[in-house]
Amino acid sequence: MNLVDLLILLLIAGVCGAIGQAISRTSRGGCLVSIALGFIGALIGMWLARKAGLPEPLPILIGGNTFPVVWSIVGSALFVAVISLITRRR
């Protein structure tokens, strides 16, 4: 994986994290938070999909590695929703 592949991967993870935040109607930071949420969402989403025996729709091949776009969005939305419930402001 070269620098261009890494930048593309970061961009896609950022977009997935931002979409996950928009779905859960929560905004927690900027671009770096969205990138982190995209990667965490990919981990959570793929783990849930494997446990449920679901296929990987819309994988993107970047530098010989696949990135699960749909499961990244679903996982990041779930992760942000859980974090919002835990850290609810009073």
Secondary structure, 3 states (H helix, E strand, C coil): CCHHHHHHHHHHHHHHHHHHHHHCCCCCCCHHHHHHHHHHHHHHHHHHHHHHCCCCCCEEEECCEEEEHHHHHHHHHHHHHHHHHHCCCC
